């Protein structure tokens, strides 16, 4: 290709060498440059449509790895969530039932963390949907864990109270009765020894010689003492807490004072026949929220199953009360 261009001059009938102006050279150069740029862009677009650049391949590998890691974390999250749900069920159906606590409402356990703009700063990130969803799930899980922790703290306190409760609730017989022959009149409707009519007998009568020791059946505080020649005669009432009180009546002698702290097995008095009593015996009552209940259900600490069955059989016999 010739480097120079010539133009034919019709007047002189000869070729004249063409010398382009600087302006023409400039625009020509610009045209070549623009054409080159356009062609380059076209070739690049076509190439990138079918082939990935090294950077894109690296980013794709990174994204694939991140998605794999997210999937692994999601499976781990699901396992942790399943374990937490199992703990929550045990908490509601076993632990809180044992310790007589109200179950935590589902609305509190599953309550999320409010705020519509709480995750707005995450929405500008790449893969923001995955990041926001994972953050929401972790926030909800964290809230449920906090609720469960508080529940276990409460149960721990209830367990400590339960230990105290076990020591305080009446659970032995009030006098020595190893052969079970001293039960004279159980709880229920019985014939009154003086009026000879059916009347509710709100305790259990134990026959024993005057002076036989009478034991407190659980830890507590002496609530009241009554010295009387009528009714229950000399009486001791012990407050065991948790709504329970026990009453020991017809005593010949009282060995405690109001306000004394009592341990299970402490001798609180001696059997007698004071008040309206047919013969020396102990009238024993268990009261829950000041309502008399059958004491036979509260001897589980000093009776075997066989002895308890025998005591039930004895108590079922029709008898009259001693007071």
C-alpha positions as CSV (number, residue, x, y, z in Angstrom):
1,X,0.0,0.0,0.0
2,X,1.5,3.4,-1.0
3,X,2.4,5.7,1.8
4,X,1.6,8.8,-0.3
5,X,-1.6,9.8,-2.1
6,X,-1.7,11.6,-5.4
7,X,-4.4,13.6,-7.1
8,X,-4.7,14.0,-11.0
9,X,-4.6,17.6,-12.2
10,X,-6.6,18.0,-15.3
11,X,-5.2,21.3,-16.2
12,X,-1.6,20.2,-16.2
13,X,-2.4,16.7,-17.0
14,X,-0.2,15.4,-14.2
15,X,-0.4,13.8,-10.8
16,X,0.1,16.1,-7.8
17,X,1.1,14.7,-4.4
18,X,-1.7,15.3,-1.9
19,X,-0.6,16.7,1.4
20,X,-3.4,16.4,4.0
21,X,-3.8,19.3,6.4
22,X,-3.2,19.0,10.1
23,X,-7.0,19.2,10.8
24,X,-7.6,16.3,8.4
25,X,-4.9,14.3,10.0
26,X,-6.4,14.9,13.4
27,X,-9.9,13.9,12.5
28,X,-8.6,10.9,10.6
29,X,-6.7,9.8,13.7
30,X,-9.8,10.3,15.9
31,X,-11.8,8.2,13.4
32,X,-9.3,5.3,13.6
33,X,-9.2,5.5,17.4
34,X,-13.0,5.4,17.7
35,X,-13.2,2.5,15.3
36,X,-10.6,0.7,17.2
37,X,-12.4,1.3,20.5
38,X,-15.8,0.2,19.1
39,X,-14.3,-3.0,17.6
40,X,-12.5,-3.8,20.9
41,X,-15.8,-3.3,22.8
42,X,-17.6,-5.6,20.4
43,X,-15.0,-8.3,20.6
44,X,-14.8,-8.0,24.4
45,X,-18.6,-8.3,24.7
46,X,-18.7,-11.3,22.4
47,X,-15.9,-13.0,24.3
48,X,-17.3,-12.4,27.8
49,X,-20.7,-13.7,26.7
50,X,-19.2,-17.1,26.1
51,X,-16.1,-17.1,28.4
52,X,-15.5,-16.0,32.0
53,X,-12.7,-13.8,33.0
54,X,-10.2,-15.1,35.6
55,X,-11.8,-12.7,38.1
56,X,-15.3,-13.9,37.4
57,X,-14.2,-17.5,37.7
58,X,-12.7,-16.7,41.1
59,X,-15.8,-14.9,42.2
60,X,-18.0,-17.8,41.1
61,X,-15.8,-20.2,43.0
62,X,-16.0,-18.0,46.1
63,X,-19.8,-17.7,45.8
64,X,-20.2,-21.4,45.4
65,X,-18.1,-22.0,48.5
66,X,-20.0,-19.4,50.5
67,X,-23.3,-21.0,49.5
68,X,-22.0,-24.4,50.6
69,X,-20.9,-23.0,53.9
70,X,-24.2,-21.3,54.4
71,X,-26.0,-24.6,53.6
72,X,-23.8,-26.3,56.2
73,X,-24.5,-23.6,58.8
74,X,-28.3,-23.8,58.0
75,X,-28.3,-27.6,58.7
76,X,-26.4,-27.0,62.0
77,X,-28.9,-24.3,62.9
78,X,-31.8,-26.7,62.2
79,X,-30.2,-29.3,64.5
80,X,-29.7,-26.7,67.3
81,X,-33.3,-25.5,66.9
82,X,-34.6,-29.1,67.1
83,X,-32.6,-29.7,70.3
84,X,-33.9,-26.4,71.8
85,X,-37.5,-27.4,71.0
86,X,-36.9,-30.7,72.8
87,X,-35.6,-28.8,75.8
88,X,-38.6,-26.5,75.7
89,X,-41.0,-29.4,75.6
90,X,-39.2,-31.1,78.5
91,X,-39.2,-27.8,80.4
92,X,-43.0,-27.3,79.9
93,X,-44.2,-30.9,80.3
94,X,-41.7,-32.3,82.9
95,X,-39.7,-29.8,84.8
96,X,-42.3,-27.1,85.3
97,X,-45.0,-29.8,86.0
98,X,-42.9,-31.4,88.7
99,X,-42.3,-28.1,90.4
100,X,-45.9,-27.0,89.9
101,X,-45.0,-23.9,87.8
102,X,-47.1,-22.5,85.0
103,X,-45.7,-23.3,81.5
104,X,-44.2,-20.4,79.5
105,X,-46.7,-19.3,76.8
106,X,-45.8,-20.1,73.3
107,X,-46.3,-16.5,72.3
108,X,-43.4,-15.5,74.7
109,X,-41.1,-18.4,73.6
110,X,-41.5,-17.7,69.9
111,X,-41.7,-13.9,70.0
112,X,-39.3,-12.3,67.5
113,X,-37.2,-9.2,67.9
114,X,-39.1,-6.2,66.5
115,X,-38.1,-3.3,64.2
116,X,-38.7,-3.1,60.5
117,X,-35.4,-1.3,59.9
118,X,-33.3,-3.6,62.1
119,X,-31.8,-5.3,59.1
120,X,-31.7,-2.4,56.7
121,X,-27.9,-2.1,56.9
122,X,-27.6,-5.6,55.6
123,X,-29.7,-5.1,52.5
124,X,-26.9,-3.4,50.5
125,X,-24.6,-6.5,50.9
126,X,-24.2,-9.1,48.2
127,X,-26.5,-12.1,48.8
128,X,-28.4,-9.8,51.1
129,X,-31.4,-12.1,51.2
130,X,-29.4,-15.0,52.6
131,X,-27.6,-12.7,55.1
132,X,-30.8,-11.1,56.3
133,X,-32.6,-14.4,56.6
134,X,-29.8,-16.0,58.5
135,X,-29.6,-13.0,60.8
136,X,-33.3,-13.1,61.5
137,X,-33.1,-16.9,62.4
138,X,-30.2,-16.4,64.7
139,X,-31.8,-13.5,66.4
140,X,-35.0,-15.5,67.0
141,X,-32.9,-18.5,68.3
142,X,-31.0,-16.2,70.6
143,X,-34.3,-14.9,72.0
144,X,-35.6,-18.4,72.6
145,X,-32.3,-19.4,74.3
146,X,-32.6,-16.3,76.6
147,X,-36.2,-17.3,77.5
148,X,-35.1,-20.9,78.2
149,X,-32.2,-19.7,80.4
150,X,-34.6,-17.6,82.5
151,X,-36.9,-20.6,82.8
152,X,-34.1,-22.8,84.0
153,X,-33.1,-20.1,86.5
154,X,-36.7,-20.1,87.8
155,X,-36.8,-23.9,87.9
156,X,-33.5,-23.9,89.9
157,X,-35.1,-21.7,92.5
158,X,-38.2,-23.9,92.5
159,X,-36.0,-26.9,93.0
160,X,-34.4,-25.3,96.1
161,X,-37.9,-24.5,97.4
162,X,-39.0,-28.1,96.6
163,X,-36.2,-29.4,98.7
164,X,-37.4,-27.2,101.6
165,X,-41.0,-28.3,100.8
166,X,-40.0,-32.0,101.0
167,X,-38.6,-31.4,104.5
168,X,-41.7,-29.5,105.6
169,X,-44.6,-31.4,104.2
170,X,-45.9,-33.9,106.8
171,X,-44.8,-37.4,105.9
172,X,-44.5,-39.6,109.0
173,X,-46.9,-40.9,111.6
174,X,-47.2,-38.6,114.7
175,X,-46.5,-41.5,117.2
176,X,-44.5,-44.7,117.1
177,X,-46.8,-47.2,115.4
178,X,-44.6,-49.9,113.9
179,X,-47.1,-52.6,114.2
180,X,-50.0,-50.4,112.9
181,X,-52.2,-51.4,115.8
182,X,-52.7,-47.9,117.2
183,X,-55.0,-46.5,114.4
184,X,-58.4,-46.2,116.2
185,X,-60.4,-44.0,114.0
186,X,-59.5,-42.8,110.5
187,X,-60.6,-39.7,108.6
188,X,-64.2,-39.5,107.4
189,X,-67.7,-39.7,108.6
190,X,-67.8,-41.6,111.9
191,X,-70.1,-42.2,114.9
192,X,-69.5,-39.6,117.5
193,X,-68.5,-41.2,120.9
194,X,-70.7,-39.0,123.0
195,X,-73.5,-37.9,120.7
196,X,-73.8,-41.3,118.9
197,X,-74.6,-39.7,115.6
198,X,-72.7,-39.7,112.3
199,X,-70.3,-36.8,112.2
200,X,-67.4,-35.8,110.1
201,X,-64.1,-36.8,111.8
202,X,-61.5,-34.4,110.3
203,X,-58.4,-36.3,111.5
204,X,-57.0,-39.7,112.6
205,X,-57.1,-41.0,116.1
206,X,-54.1,-43.0,117.4
207,X,-54.6,-44.9,120.7
208,X,-51.6,-44.9,123.0
209,X,-50.9,-44.8,126.8
210,X,-50.8,-41.4,128.5
211,X,-47.4,-39.9,128.2
212,X,-46.5,-41.5,124.8
213,X,-44.3,-39.1,122.8
214,X,-46.0,-37.2,120.0
215,X,-43.7,-36.2,117.0
216,X,-43.9,-33.3,114.6
217,X,-44.4,-34.8,111.2
218,X,-42.5,-32.2,109.3
219,X,-40.3,-29.1,109.7
220,X,-42.2,-26.0,110.6
221,X,-43.0,-23.3,113.2
222,X,-45.4,-23.7,116.1
223,X,-48.3,-21.7,115.0
224,X,-50.7,-21.9,118.0
225,X,-51.1,-23.6,121.3
226,X,-54.4,-24.1,123.1
227,X,-54.9,-25.3,126.6
228,X,-58.5,-26.2,127.1
229,X,-60.8,-28.6,129.0
230,X,-63.2,-28.7,126.1
231,X,-63.1,-29.7,122.5
232,X,-59.7,-30.8,121.4
233,X,-58.2,-30.1,124.9
234,X,-54.5,-29.3,124.9
235,X,-53.6,-28.7,121.3
236,X,-50.5,-27.8,119.2
237,X,-50.8,-26.5,115.7
238,X,-47.6,-26.4,113.5
239,X,-47.4,-24.3,110.3
240,X,-45.2,-26.2,107.8
241,X,-45.5,-23.5,105.1
242,X,-46.7,-24.2,101.5
243,X,-50.3,-24.1,102.8
244,X,-49.8,-27.1,105.2
245,X,-50.6,-27.2,108.9
246,X,-50.8,-30.1,111.3
247,X,-52.8,-30.3,114.6
248,X,-52.1,-32.5,117.6
249,X,-54.9,-32.7,120.1
250,X,-55.9,-34.1,123.6
251,X,-52.3,-33.8,124.8
252,X,-51.5,-34.5,128.5
253,X,-48.5,-32.1,128.2
254,X,-47.3,-29.6,125.7
255,X,-43.5,-29.3,125.2
256,X,-43.2,-26.4,122.8
257,X,-44.1,-22.8,122.6
258,X,-45.6,-20.6,119.9
259,X,-42.9,-19.5,117.5
260,X,-40.6,-22.4,118.1
261,X,-38.9,-23.7,115.0
262,X,-39.6,-27.4,114.8
263,X,-37.8,-30.2,112.9
264,X,-39.5,-33.4,111.8
265,X,-39.4,-35.9,114.6
266,X,-39.3,-33.3,117.4
267,X,-41.4,-34.3,120.4
268,X,-44.1,-31.6,120.7
269,X,-46.2,-33.1,123.5
270,X,-47.4,-36.3,125.2
271,X,-50.5,-38.3,124.6
272,X,-53.4,-37.6,126.9
273,X,-57.1,-37.4,127.2
274,X,-57.8,-33.7,127.7
275,X,-60.9,-32.1,126.3
276,X,-63.8,-34.1,124.9
277,X,-62.0,-37.4,124.7
278,X,-63.2,-41.0,125.2
279,X,-59.8,-42.4,126.2
280,X,-56.1,-41.5,126.0
281,X,-55.3,-41.0,122.4
282,X,-53.9,-38.5,119.9
283,X,-56.2,-36.8,117.4
284,X,-54.0,-35.8,114.4
285,X,-55.0,-33.6,111.5
286,X,-53.4,-32.4,108.3
287,X,-54.8,-29.2,106.9
288,X,-54.1,-27.7,103.4
289,X,-55.1,-24.1,103.1
290,X,-56.9,-24.5,106.5
291,X,-59.1,-27.3,105.1
292,X,-58.7,-30.8,106.7
293,X,-57.5,-33.5,104.4
294,X,-57.0,-37.3,104.9
295,X,-53.8,-37.7,106.9
296,X,-53.4,-41.3,105.6
297,X,-51.8,-39.8,102.4
298,X,-48.9,-38.4,104.4
299,X,-47.2,-41.4,106.0
300,X,-45.1,-42.3,102.9
301,X,-41.7,-41.7,104.6
302,X,-42.0,-44.4,107.3
303,X,-44.3,-47.0,105.7
304,X,-43.5,-49.6,103.1
305,X,-46.0,-50.2,100.3
306,X,-47.2,-53.4,102.1
307,X,-47.6,-51.5,105.4
308,X,-49.4,-48.6,103.7
309,X,-51.8,-51.1,102.1
310,X,-52.5,-52.7,105.5
311,X,-53.1,-49.2,107.0
312,X,-55.6,-48.5,104.2
313,X,-57.4,-51.7,105.0
314,X,-57.5,-50.9,108.7
315,X,-58.8,-47.4,108.0
316,X,-61.6,-48.7,105.9
317,X,-63.2,-50.5,108.9
318,X,-66.4,-48.8,110.3
319,X,-65.5,-47.4,113.7
320,X,-66.5,-44.6,116.0
321,X,-64.1,-41.7,116.7
322,X,-62.5,-41.1,120.1
323,X,-63.4,-37.4,120.2
